[in-house]
Amino acid sequence: MERYATPSYSTSVARPLVAVPNFSEGRSDETIAVLADVLAQHAQVLDVHVDPDHHRSVFTIAGSDVELVEALVNGIACARERIDLSRHEGVHPRVGAADVVPVVAVWPEQLEAAKGTALSLAERVGELGLPVFLYGALAPEVRPATFRRGGLADLQRRIHAGELTPDRGPVRLDPTAGCVLVGARRALYPCRGWYAPGGEPTAINLSPSSPGRIFRFDSASTQM
């Protein structure tokens, strides 16, 4: 797993927000490149993770609230044009060409700004004619799995039955692009762990909050 250093910003400069849009495309280099170009027109593309088995690409982009909304709206519109879920096959469950789009508060005090940015994005995506469901800090009891269970056909059935209602946009799923799950959350920090059975010491490395630091504990007495 590669480690990316957290950029430092002067306290006199507004700290950027981050978004991590997940697109249901992991096999077409052309489509992935087009998505990257579209996102880069309004925000900074920090990373792209492509997984052909899951048939999914996860972008990490950064910018101001306005820049993120513009980048994401254009990226979602691009995904709608280029990704057809009716022909999609991949390990990862999905309900949208632009499946989940979380806005991330890199610093804890940014969470309210992340929520406001995500709500602005949801409004704009609804105006594109795509159903939007909110999750994460915008709907604390809701997770993406809530909508993915049973796939698109079952999701549309639950909408028709009144079990679920999109928070923005139409009530009918797009036949090829599905819907978009928009959320806000705090940053998730990756960690590496080594487990030694039999009560031997176990080490865990946390980053980026503690790059290079190793914490050791007794695996027989510590709960993870």
C-alpha angles and dihedrals in degrees: 000000000000119000120220118201117238107246117239121228132190113255087233090063122072109254113237126240123232131221128194108200115189114209124194094235125096105146109051109079089190095056092044090051092049091050090050091050093049093049092046092058090075108015141027114267106218101174144355122202115192123193116182094187092055087036089225141121124203117200126193114205134173135201146107120307091263093046093050094050092050093046094047096045090052092044092051091048089051092050090050090056098044107033122071113193092189087072097034121124122177143128095248117082114238142173100187144044082230093034110179125005114185122182108214130213103215090188119042094237089060095067095098090049090049091051092049091048092049091051091050088050092049091054092051094047090050088054088057087063097253123126113244128203120192124221142159117035089356092058108014096191094052129085130180089253087066089072102031096060108113095004129252096318093056092043091056090047091054091049091052090047091053093244091120133022125192112246092219136012130018126338094233119081117237106257094230105018101038113195138310127246109211122190147154128222146154120268119283114219118211119230137189121217134189117200121197113191122223098050095293117150115280124205129208128188119204123198150227093358091053107019113186095006118125121203117199126197141161108269091207094061105029125085120210 
